[in-house]
């Protein structure tokens, strides 16, 4: 329903904003069903990677190889890409 979608959207928006503010990138979403309540459960996982110098260099190297969109991107850009992927 629309209320549930709004709650999920707000949670994803806030969580990605928080992770980006900590300079974190490369996280994923996990979706499951709570067997006791039969409700959908969503969470962001794998958020332990900060955008450090080695990741900045990796992005630069990959961008020089002519790859369309490097998979390693800055946290602000990752936040936007993640949000877009959730709803498109």
C-alpha positions as CSV (number, residue, x, y, z in Angstrom):
1,X,0.0,0.0,0.0
2,X,1.0,3.7,-0.3
3,X,1.7,4.1,3.4
4,X,4.2,1.2,3.5
5,X,5.9,2.5,0.3
6,X,6.3,5.9,1.9
7,X,7.8,4.4,5.0
8,X,10.3,2.4,3.0
9,X,11.2,5.3,0.8
10,X,11.8,7.5,3.9
11,X,13.9,4.8,5.6
12,X,16.0,4.3,2.4
13,X,16.4,8.1,2.0
14,X,17.5,8.6,5.6
15,X,19.8,5.5,5.7
16,X,21.6,6.5,2.5
17,X,22.0,10.0,3.6
18,X,23.5,8.8,6.9
19,X,25.9,6.4,5.1
20,X,27.0,9.1,2.6
21,X,27.7,11.5,5.5
22,X,30.1,8.9,6.9
23,X,31.8,8.6,3.5
24,X,30.5,5.0,3.1
25,X,29.8,3.4,-0.3
26,X,29.1,-0.1,-1.7
27,X,26.1,-1.2,0.3
28,X,23.2,-3.4,-0.7
29,X,19.6,-4.0,0.2
30,X,18.2,-7.2,1.5
31,X,14.5,-8.1,1.4
32,X,12.8,-10.9,3.3
33,X,9.6,-12.1,4.9
34,X,9.1,-12.3,8.7
35,X,7.7,-15.8,9.1
36,X,5.9,-15.0,12.4
37,X,4.1,-11.8,11.2
38,X,4.2,-12.5,7.4
39,X,5.4,-9.0,6.9
40,X,8.0,-7.7,4.4
41,X,11.3,-6.8,6.0
42,X,13.9,-4.6,4.3
43,X,17.4,-3.6,5.4
44,X,20.6,-2.1,4.1
45,X,23.6,-4.4,4.5
46,X,27.3,-4.6,3.5
47,X,28.0,-1.0,4.5
48,X,31.5,-1.4,5.9
49,X,33.5,0.2,3.0
50,X,34.6,3.8,3.2
51,X,35.6,5.8,0.1
52,X,39.3,5.9,1.0
53,X,42.3,6.8,-1.2
54,X,42.6,3.2,-2.6
55,X,39.0,3.4,-3.8
56,X,39.5,6.8,-5.3
57,X,42.5,5.5,-7.2
58,X,40.5,2.4,-8.3
59,X,37.8,4.7,-9.6
60,X,40.3,6.8,-11.5
61,X,42.1,3.8,-13.0
62,X,38.8,2.2,-14.1
63,X,37.6,5.5,-15.6
64,X,40.8,5.7,-17.7
65,X,40.1,2.3,-19.2
66,X,37.0,3.5,-21.0
67,X,34.5,1.7,-18.8
68,X,31.1,3.3,-19.3
69,X,30.4,3.9,-15.5
70,X,33.0,2.7,-13.0
71,X,31.5,0.6,-10.3
72,X,33.5,2.4,-7.7
73,X,32.0,5.9,-7.2
74,X,32.0,8.6,-4.6
75,X,29.6,8.2,-1.7
76,X,27.3,11.0,-2.8
77,X,27.1,9.5,-6.3
78,X,26.6,6.0,-4.9
79,X,23.7,7.3,-2.7
80,X,21.9,8.8,-5.8
81,X,22.5,5.6,-7.8
82,X,21.3,3.4,-5.0
83,X,18.1,5.5,-4.5
84,X,17.4,5.4,-8.3
85,X,17.9,1.7,-8.4
86,X,15.4,1.2,-5.6
87,X,12.6,2.8,-7.5
88,X,13.4,2.4,-11.2
